[in-house]
Amino acid sequence: MPDKQRQVVTDDGWTLSITKNHESLDRSGSLNGSPTSHEAFGSVGAVADVTGSGSKPVTGGTITVGYQLGCQVDVSSGVQLGLNVQVGPNAGVTIGPAPGVSVGGSAIVQPSITSTLKPGAITNVTLGTKPLADQHGSITVDQSYIKVDSCLGPVTMRTFATATVSTAANDNTVTVYGDPVTL
C-alpha cells in the first residue's frame, strides 16, 4: 500500500511531520470457519520528525501507530437457530359434486434465525506509542495479528499514524491515514 506523509508548521514555528510506510495486509480465512469472524496479518511503520527552529523549545512529543476497524453489522448478542413447529387439527367441508366432511391433522415446520442486529461500529486499535527522542521517533509493526469477531458482513480497516509535539506554550498534533481496505 502506498506510503503517506503529512506535515504542519506548529504555532511555535516548528515543522512537525508524520510518515506512514511499509504497509501490507495478508488476509487469512478465519480459523474457526465462522462467517462472523475475520482474520489477517498486518504490517505498518511510522516515522515522526520535528525540524526547523521554533520560538519555544520542544518539551516533548510522541508517535502513535494503529488501525481503525469498521464492522458493518454487530451480532455480538449472538445468533439463535431453531425450528418453528405448528401441529394441530385440520377440518374442512367440501361442497360440490361429491359433498362431504374431512377431518385430519396438519403439521408445519419452519426454520428460524433470531438475532439482535446492531449498527456496525468503528474501533481504534493502537499498536504502539513512543515518546520522541531528540525530536525523532519511529515505530515498526511486522505481521501483527488482526481478528474481528461477531461482525456480519465485511470488515474495513484503515491504518493511522499520529505525531504530537509540545512546547511550554503549545501542543500540536498531525495524523496521516492509510487507504481503507477490506479484510
C-alpha atoms as a printed R data frame, in Angstrom:
    type eleno elety resid chain resno       x       y      z
1   ATOM     1    CA   MET     A     1   0.000   0.000  0.000
2   ATOM     2    CA   PRO     A     2   1.284   3.479 -0.726
3   ATOM     3    CA   ASP     A     3   3.344   5.443  1.786
4   ATOM     4    CA   LYS     A     4   1.649   8.634  3.006
5   ATOM     5    CA   GLN     A     5   3.069  11.752  4.649
6   ATOM     6    CA   ARG     A     6   1.711  14.940  6.215
7   ATOM     7    CA   GLN     A     7   3.416  17.881  7.809
8   ATOM     8    CA   VAL     A     8   2.300  21.054  9.557
9   ATOM     9    CA   VAL     A     9   4.012  24.146 10.874
10  ATOM    10    CA   THR     A    10   3.198  24.483 14.571
11  ATOM    11    CA   ASP     A    11   2.098  27.662 16.318
12  ATOM    12    CA   ASP     A    12   5.667  27.983 17.647
13  ATOM    13    CA   GLY     A    13   7.206  27.659 14.160
14  ATOM    14    CA   TRP     A    14   8.387  24.014 14.264
15  ATOM    15    CA   THR     A    15   7.745  21.697 11.294
16  ATOM    16    CA   LEU     A    16   6.034  18.506 12.534
17  ATOM    17    CA   SER     A    17   5.900  15.622 10.054
18  ATOM    18    CA   ILE     A    18   4.493  12.107 10.159
19  ATOM    19    CA   THR     A    19   5.040   9.369  7.565
20  ATOM    20    CA   LYS     A    20   3.164   6.049  7.346
21  ATOM    21    CA   ASN     A    21   5.215   3.490  5.409
22  ATOM    22    CA   HIS     A    22   5.820  -0.191  4.654
23  ATOM    23    CA   GLU     A    23   2.115  -1.049  4.992
24  ATOM    24    CA   SER     A    24   0.935  -4.505  3.924
25  ATOM    25    CA   LEU     A    25  -2.012  -6.767  4.709
26  ATOM    26    CA   ASP     A    26  -2.138 -10.543  4.389
27  ATOM    27    CA   ARG     A    27  -5.748 -11.719  4.603
28  ATOM    28    CA   SER     A    28  -6.425 -15.106  6.165
29  ATOM    29    CA   GLY     A    29  -9.508 -17.270  6.407
30  ATOM    30    CA   SER     A    30 -10.760 -17.467  9.987
31  ATOM    31    CA   LEU     A    31  -9.504 -20.485 11.909
32  ATOM    32    CA   ASN     A    32 -12.961 -21.184 13.351
33  ATOM    33    CA   GLY     A    33 -14.642 -21.059  9.928
34  ATOM    34    CA   SER     A    34 -17.357 -18.716 11.216
35  ATOM    35    CA   PRO     A    35 -18.859 -16.221  8.752
36  ATOM    36    CA   THR     A    36 -18.817 -13.602 11.540
37  ATOM    37    CA   SER     A    37 -15.052 -13.898 12.232
38  ATOM    38    CA   HIS     A    38 -12.382 -12.147 10.153
39  ATOM    39    CA   GLU     A    39  -8.580 -12.540 10.390
40  ATOM    40    CA   ALA     A    40  -5.494 -11.002  8.784
41  ATOM    41    CA   PHE     A    41  -1.845 -10.163  9.464
42  ATOM    42    CA   GLY     A    42  -0.787  -6.546  9.038
43  ATOM    43    CA   SER     A    43   2.458  -4.609  8.889
44  ATOM    44    CA   VAL     A    44   2.956  -0.850  9.085
45  ATOM    45    CA   GLY     A    45   5.674   1.618 10.008
46  ATOM    46    CA   ALA     A    46   5.619   5.250 11.071
47  ATOM    47    CA   VAL     A    47   8.270   7.961 11.377
48  ATOM    48    CA   ALA     A    48   7.845  11.342 13.108
49  ATOM    49    CA   ASP     A    49  10.215  14.308 12.998
50  ATOM    50    CA   VAL     A    50  10.252  17.803 14.438
51  ATOM    51    CA   THR     A    51  12.511  20.073 12.369
52  ATOM    52    CA   GLY     A    52  13.228  23.766 11.921
53  ATOM    53    CA   SER     A    53  13.585  26.316 14.654
54  ATOM    54    CA   GLY     A    54  10.641  27.326 16.752
55  ATOM    55    CA   SER     A    55  10.234  30.255 19.085
56  ATOM    56    CA   LYS     A    56   9.933  27.981 22.150
57  ATOM    57    CA   PRO     A    57  11.984  24.827 22.893
58  ATOM    58    CA   VAL     A    58  10.349  21.425 22.359
59  ATOM    59    CA   THR     A    59   9.445  19.874 25.737
60  ATOM    60    CA   GLY     A    60   8.027  16.574 24.477
61  ATOM    61    CA   GLY     A    61   6.323  14.648 21.723
62  ATOM    62    CA   THR     A    62   5.015  11.224 20.774
63  ATOM    63    CA   ILE     A    63   4.418   8.971 17.815
64  ATOM    64    CA   THR     A    64   1.463   6.557 17.674
65  ATOM    65    CA   VAL     A    65   0.512   3.955 15.076
66  ATOM    66    CA   GLY     A    66  -2.605   1.817 14.846
67  ATOM    67    CA   TYR     A    67  -5.650   0.553 12.984
68  ATOM    68    CA   GLN     A    68  -9.217   1.727 12.639
69  ATOM    69    CA   LEU     A    69 -11.536  -1.258 12.158
70  ATOM    70    CA   GLY     A    70 -15.091  -0.857 10.872
71  ATOM    71    CA   CYS     A    71 -17.709  -3.605 11.235
72  ATOM    72    CA   GLN     A    72 -20.837  -3.454  9.065
73  ATOM    73    CA   VAL     A    73 -23.317  -5.253 11.394
74  ATOM    74    CA   ASP     A    74 -22.577  -6.157 15.026
75  ATOM    75    CA   VAL     A    75 -24.075  -9.532 16.048
76  ATOM    76    CA   SER     A    76 -22.270  -9.763 19.393
77  ATOM    77    CA   SER     A    77 -25.559 -10.564 21.149
78  ATOM    78    CA   GLY     A    78 -25.441 -13.917 19.354
79  ATOM    79    CA   VAL     A    79 -27.472 -15.750 16.763
80  ATOM    80    CA   GLN     A    80 -30.011 -18.417 17.686
81  ATOM    81    CA   LEU     A    81 -31.028 -21.057 15.197
82  ATOM    82    CA   GLY     A    82 -34.236 -23.013 15.720
83  ATOM    83    CA   LEU     A    83 -37.382 -24.531 14.279
84  ATOM    84    CA   ASN     A    84 -40.903 -23.160 14.443
85  ATOM    85    CA   VAL     A    85 -43.257 -26.154 14.661
86  ATOM    86    CA   GLN     A    86 -47.061 -25.986 14.462
87  ATOM    87    CA   VAL     A    87 -49.170 -29.138 14.905
88  ATOM    88    CA   GLY     A    88 -52.946 -29.202 15.120
89  ATOM    89    CA   PRO     A    89 -56.232 -30.488 13.797
90  ATOM    90    CA   ASN     A    90 -57.405 -29.709 10.309
91  ATOM    91    CA   ALA     A    91 -61.089 -29.754  9.385
92  ATOM    92    CA   GLY     A    92 -62.750 -28.942  6.080
93  ATOM    93    CA   VAL     A    93 -66.094 -29.086  4.301
94  ATOM    94    CA   THR     A    94 -66.363 -29.964  0.614
95  ATOM    95    CA   ILE     A    95 -69.333 -28.660 -1.369
96  ATOM    96    CA   GLY     A    96 -69.796 -29.785 -4.922
97  ATOM    97    CA   PRO     A    97 -70.463 -32.923 -6.916
98  ATOM    98    CA   ALA     A    98 -69.201 -35.106 -4.053
99  ATOM    99    CA   PRO     A    99 -70.117 -33.248 -0.856
100 ATOM   100    CA   GLY     A   100 -68.501 -34.346  2.379
101 ATOM   101    CA   VAL     A   101 -66.589 -33.521  5.500
102 ATOM   102    CA   SER     A   102 -62.912 -34.234  6.043
103 ATOM   103    CA   VAL     A   103 -61.075 -34.306  9.352
104 ATOM   104    CA   GLY     A   104 -57.346 -34.744  9.707
105 ATOM   105    CA   GLY     A   105 -54.162 -33.301 11.112
106 ATOM   106    CA   SER     A   106 -51.587 -30.837  9.863
107 ATOM   107    CA   ALA     A   107 -48.001 -30.017 10.696
108 ATOM   108    CA   ILE     A   108 -45.804 -27.101  9.615
109 ATOM   109    CA   VAL     A   109 -42.072 -26.924 10.281
110 ATOM   110    CA   GLN     A   110 -40.213 -23.670  9.516
111 ATOM   111    CA   PRO     A   111 -36.578 -22.903 10.298
112 ATOM   112    CA   SER     A   112 -35.948 -19.695 12.247
113 ATOM   113    CA   ILE     A   113 -32.974 -17.455 12.936
114 ATOM   114    CA   THR     A   114 -33.100 -14.902 15.734
115 ATOM   115    CA   SER     A   115 -30.547 -12.185 16.467
116 ATOM   116    CA   THR     A   116 -30.381  -8.647 17.756
117 ATOM   117    CA   LEU     A   117 -28.668  -6.720 14.982
118 ATOM   118    CA   LYS     A   118 -26.843  -3.534 15.929
119 ATOM   119    CA   PRO     A   119 -25.348  -0.977 13.583
120 ATOM   120    CA   GLY     A   120 -21.697  -1.513 12.959
121 ATOM   121    CA   ALA     A   121 -19.036   0.403 14.830
122 ATOM   122    CA   ILE     A   122 -15.567   1.779 14.173
123 ATOM   123    CA   THR     A   123 -12.898   0.844 16.709
124 ATOM   124    CA   ASN     A   124  -9.430   2.374 17.085
125 ATOM   125    CA   VAL     A   125  -6.706  -0.135 17.967
126 ATOM   126    CA   THR     A   126  -3.362   1.369 19.000
127 ATOM   127    CA   LEU     A   127  -0.395  -0.820 18.095
128 ATOM   128    CA   GLY     A   128   2.245   1.350 19.755
129 ATOM   129    CA   THR     A   129   3.038   4.749 21.235
130 ATOM   130    CA   LYS     A   130   6.550   6.056 21.819
131 ATOM   131    CA   PRO     A   131   7.994   9.348 23.084
132 ATOM   132    CA   LEU     A   132  10.097  11.283 20.583
133 ATOM   133    CA   ALA     A   133  13.826  11.299 21.396
134 ATOM   134    CA   ASP     A   134  15.863  14.189 20.002
135 ATOM   135    CA   GLN     A   135  12.733  15.283 18.096
136 ATOM   136    CA   HIS     A   136  12.572  11.983 16.173
137 ATOM   137    CA   GLY     A   137  10.823   8.656 16.618
138 ATOM   138    CA   SER     A   138   9.701   5.603 14.701
139 ATOM   139    CA   ILE     A   139   7.579   2.504 15.240
140 ATOM   140    CA   THR     A   140   7.514  -0.609 13.062
141 ATOM   141    CA   VAL     A   141   4.909  -3.343 13.457
142 ATOM   142    CA   ASP     A   142   5.505  -6.507 11.435
143 ATOM   143    CA   GLN     A   143   2.779  -9.117 10.870
144 ATOM   144    CA   SER     A   144   0.503  -8.145 13.769
145 ATOM   145    CA   TYR     A   145  -2.491 -10.452 14.188
146 ATOM   146    CA   ILE     A   146  -5.842  -8.817 13.417
147 ATOM   147    CA   LYS     A   147  -9.045 -10.579 14.497
148 ATOM   148    CA   VAL     A   148 -12.610  -9.275 14.449
149 ATOM   149    CA   ASP     A   149 -15.431 -11.438 15.842
150 ATOM   150    CA   SER     A   150 -19.217 -11.008 15.855
151 ATOM   151    CA   CYS     A   151 -19.234  -8.955 12.661
152 ATOM   152    CA   LEU     A   152 -21.706  -9.844  9.924
153 ATOM   153    CA   GLY     A   153 -20.621  -8.506  6.552
154 ATOM   154    CA   PRO     A   154 -17.308  -7.013  5.526
155 ATOM   155    CA   VAL     A   155 -14.742  -5.509  7.894
156 ATOM   156    CA   THR     A   156 -12.939  -2.414  6.623
157 ATOM   157    CA   MET     A   157  -9.539  -1.444  8.014
158 ATOM   158    CA   ARG     A   158  -7.510   1.778  7.784
159 ATOM   159    CA   THR     A   159  -4.088   2.456  9.345
160 ATOM   160    CA   PHE     A   160  -3.205   5.698 11.077
161 ATOM   161    CA   ALA     A   161  -0.020   7.337 12.343
162 ATOM   162    CA   THR     A   162  -0.068  10.362 14.649
163 ATOM   163    CA   ALA     A   163   2.719  12.677 15.791
164 ATOM   164    CA   THR     A   164   2.463  15.197 18.633
165 ATOM   165    CA   VAL     A   165   4.829  17.921 19.800
166 ATOM   166    CA   SER     A   166   4.687  20.127 22.893
167 ATOM   167    CA   THR     A   167   6.342  23.377 23.913
168 ATOM   168    CA   ALA     A   168   5.727  25.459 27.027
169 ATOM   169    CA   ALA     A   169   3.041  27.387 25.110
170 ATOM   170    CA   ASN     A   170   1.502  24.964 22.582
171 ATOM   171    CA   ASP     A   171   0.575  21.364 21.751
172 ATOM   172    CA   ASN     A   172   0.236  20.300 18.110
173 ATOM   173    CA   THR     A   173  -0.906  17.027 16.509
174 ATOM   174    CA   VAL     A   174  -0.827  15.749 12.927
175 ATOM   175    CA   THR     A   175  -2.255  12.438 11.679
176 ATOM   176    CA   VAL     A   176  -1.905  10.569  8.375
177 ATOM   177    CA   TYR     A   177  -4.254   7.785  7.293
178 ATOM   178    CA   GLY     A   178  -3.812   4.790  5.007
179 ATOM   179    CA   ASP     A   179  -6.259   3.789  2.310
180 ATOM   180    CA   PRO     A   180  -9.252   1.735  3.520
181 ATOM   181    CA   VAL     A   181  -9.032  -1.989  2.706
182 ATOM   182    CA   THR     A   182 -11.433  -4.878  3.261
183 ATOM   183    CA   LEU     A   183 -10.317  -7.838  5.380
